[in-house]
Structures are given as structure tokens and as C-alpha cells.
Amino acid sequence: MKCQTVIDMVERLAPKGLAEEWDNPGLLVGSPGQEVEKVLVCLDVSLPVVEYAIEQKADMIVAHHPLIFKGLRHVRTDLHDGRILRLLLSHDIAVYAAHTNLDIAAGGVNDVLAELVGLQETDSFVMTDCEKNASMGRIGYLPENKSLDEFVEQVKKGLGIKHLRLVRANDRPVRKVAVCSGSGAEFVAKAAFRGADVYLTGDVKYHDAQQAVQQNINLIDAGHFATEFPMVRALSVYLKKEAAELKKELCVIQDEMSRDFFEFV
Ligand SMILES: [Zn+2]
């Protein structure tokens, strides 16, 4: 199929118009008209991922994080980014990114995250476009009260991680939980204001933790990677299903090798 057909599939799930203004989603490398037989879904277009795409003869990479984000000042093939671009172009591999539009979309990164940690009756958290009822993050409920420690275990199990960072502000039972995948520490006060017992996100800094304690809301930093990576599998499943419905031949593979940069030692 054409690259554009894959783009249409992704955008049916995550319309580009949902993306934040500062973002850079869309087709970043390649041409909409090029033929695609095999797609690799990943979080980051890293060197190992590109090498894997070449080895697997993938024609297109669908990523969450945009490879080209802050503008391109040069294509220096002796440096990391230029090397990646050279490899992609020389192997005719297109790159498409669905970033904040996939975070916000129904069935996107935050819905996947909310479901994995056991939330139900999820609703919008931080509105980004009221007309489209679009929101960053989700707020939802556990089917029954849990202790904070029980909920922490549930998060670790759901996200497949052994460790996370917890800011324990109180020992109230946990029922209402706000989540924001990736990097959502700026919304601690918002989660407290919305009456969440716990706020789950990634990339939490010292003063965010301090704010959580001051606002009496428990805060979990499960990591940028762990809160987003599950989407790789979900998006792969979605693309396979869409291709099958269109009765089109498309081989979808996913990045199984990427790991969080952070280790607990
Ligand atoms: Zn991210």
C-alpha cells in the first residue's frame, strides 16, 4: 500500500489536528506516495531502531516522538541525527510521528495507560480543545478502594516495571486517579484540584514532589518511558486490525528492544 494509506490509518485514530501547537507530528521523512509493505512501530527513532528497520526491510517507521522536532539546522552525517537521516534516506524508509495527537486521542497513549493501571470511567483531565473535547491525560476511578501501596503494586504490574518513584503525601484510600503519560509534572496542582487521590505521570522533579506534598496529593513517577512505551504494542495491534479491515497486505512489527534510559542501581 501507499505510505499515505498508513498515514490515514494512524490519523483515523489520532487526527493531526489534535496535536499541540508546539508539536511536530506528521510525515517527517519520505514521501506519501512511496510503497509500504512493512511498518515498524516504535517510541523513538533511535539508531538501534533504524538499524533494526533496515535489517527487517521495513519501509516505514511510525514513531511517537518526532525525529525532527526543533527544526533542522544541518544534516551532518558525522553526527548522530544526520547519521540517522542518512540511513533512513539511503534505505528509503519513511518516518511518520504521532505525538501529542496520539497522547490526546481516544484510544491513544493516555487511554492505554489508564487501562493498564486499572482505571474505569475515565474522563478528560487537562483540556486542550474544548470544542473537540480533547484533553491531555485522563482522570478515572478504580473499581474499588485500594491502599496507596496496593495501587503502587498494581501500577508496577500493569506497566511491567520493578521500581517507580513515589511521593507519599497521605495514606487515604485510593479511588480517583489522574494520569498523564510522558512528562506531566506541570499538572500536579490540577490533579489535586480535580480531587484525585493519586497523580501518575513521568519526569517529576524535586519541586514538583514538594508541590504534591503541599497540595496533599500522592504522586507517582513511573517514568516517561514506562508510561508511553505500552502504546507501541497498542498502535501495532491497531494498524494490523485496520489493514485487515481494509483487506490490505501490511506487515506490522514493533520495537521490542528499546529500554528506559534510566536504571535503578
Ligand atoms: Zn514522550
Residues whose N, C-alpha, C, O or C-beta is under 5 A from the ligand:
A	BS01	ZN	G182 E228
